[in-house]
Amino acid sequence: MGFTKLDLSLMNPEITAKAHGILNSLNPFARNNTHGHITASGLVIHEEKVLLIFHPYIKEWFQPGGHIDVGETPIDAAIREVYEETGVVCVADAPDSNTPLDIDLHMIPANPQKGEGEHLDIDLLFSLRVLEIKTSTEKMEQAWIAFDAVENSRVRRALEKLRT
């Protein structure tokens, strides 16, 4: 799998400025970075379905994921976030587990309840394999969705990458 250079000049100038701010910061993973941060998520497939969570603030179905804690690798953060949000225990499902399946840049709206302003997330998506399904303590709505029923364009793009 090769990498394609991301040409930020083709993007919205605001997103480009925030992406540069994140990538040039001392800690691009820090939650307090005002531009945004690098996050990690997991594409979990089991019995021809993909695991998605309903984001209570954004009101959309996404792959589970979140912030990378100090000392964590992105793949470890993806595995932890999947477990915390869904109760599903996973491992990397790729020969080179440190290589993300997909990278996505997306704006996150301000969330006054968390004291967070609008910011950019640069999300690293990893392909994960199920080891065990337990009950989550986070009480997030979750579902195993058939591939052809997935509406999220980013998840559809990642599923297509796995097919090729």
N, C-alpha and C positions, 0 to 999 in steps of 0.2 A: 504494500500500500504506500503510495507516494503522497507527498504533501503539495498542495497548491498554495502559492503565495497569495495572501489576501491583499488586494489593492484597496486600501482605505480611501484613496482619492475618489473612488466611485461611490462612496457612501455619503449619507447625510453629513454635512459639516459638523453638526453638534455631536453625532455619534463618533465621528472621526476624532474630534478633540478629546472626548471622554476616553476613547480607546487608547489614544496616545498618553493621556494622563495616567491611566491604569498601568500600562506597560512600562512607563518611565518612572513609576513611583518606587520607593524603597521596598514596599511590601504590597505587591499587586493582589494579595489574598485578603488584606485587612478589611474588615467590615466598616471601619471608620474612614476609608478612603472616599472622599467626597465625589470623585469621578465614578466610582463603582469598584468592582472587584472580579477576580477570576473565581468561578464556582465549579462544582463537579456534580454530575448526575449519572444515573444508571439506566440503561435500556435493558429491562429484564423481560426475557421471553420464556414462556413455559406453556407447553402443550398448544403450540400455534397461536398463542395470545400474548399480548404485551401488557405489562403492569403500568397503570397510570393512576395518578392521584388528582383529586379535584382541589385546586388551589382556592382556599376560602376567601382570599382577598382579591385576587385577580379574576376569579370566577371562570376558570378554564381548566381543562384536563391537560396535565403535563406528566412527563416522566419524573420520578422522585429524584430529589437532589437538593443541594444547598451549599453552604459555606465550607471552605477548607480550613480546618483548625490548625493552629500553630503546631509544627512538627509532623503534620500529616502529608502524605503524598496525595495528589488528586484522585488516584484510583482508590486509595484507602478511604478518602472522604466520600466518594460515590457509594462504596459498599456500606459505610456507616450510615449515610443519609437514607439509603434504601431501607436498611433495617429499622432505623428510628421511625421513619414515616409510615412503613407498611408492615413491619414484623417479618419480612422476607430476608432470610440469610442467603447471601450470595458470595460468589467468587468471580474473579475475572474470567471472561470467556473468550480470550484471545491469546495467541502465542506470545505477542509482545504486549503484556497487560498495561504498560505505561503509555501506550499510544491510544489516544482517544479515537473513537469511531467517527465523531463529528464535533465540530466547534461552531458555536453559535453566538452571535452578539445580539442582545435584545435589551430594550429599555424596560426598567422596572418602575412603575409609578410610585410616587411618594406615598408613604404609609405613616400618617401622623401618630397612629397608635403605637408604633415601634420607634417613633422619632427619626424616621428615615426619609430623606429627600429622594426625589427622582434620581435614578442612577442607572448606569450601564452594567450589565452582567456579561462577562465573557465566559460562556459555559463549555466545559469539556465533558462530552458524553462518552461513557464507557459501556461496552457490551458486557453484561453480567449473566452468570448462570446460577439458577436456583439450587441451593443445597437443602433448605428447609423452610417451610412456611409456618410462621408463628403469628401470634396476635400482637399488633402494635400498641404502644402506650399513647401515641399521639392523637389517636381518634380522628385521623384524616379520612375523608371518603376516598375509597380506592376501588379499582375494578380491573379485571383481566379482560381486555378488549381484543376482539378478533382483528387481525391485520386490516382487512378491508373495511372495517368500521371506524378506524382511527381518523379523526378529523384534524388533529394537530399537524401542521405542515412540517415542522421540524422532526417529529417522530416518524412521519411517513418518509421523509428524506433519509433518516437513519435506517429504517427498515429496508428501503431500496438499496442502500449501500451493502447491507448484509446479503441481499439476494444476488449481488454481482460478484 
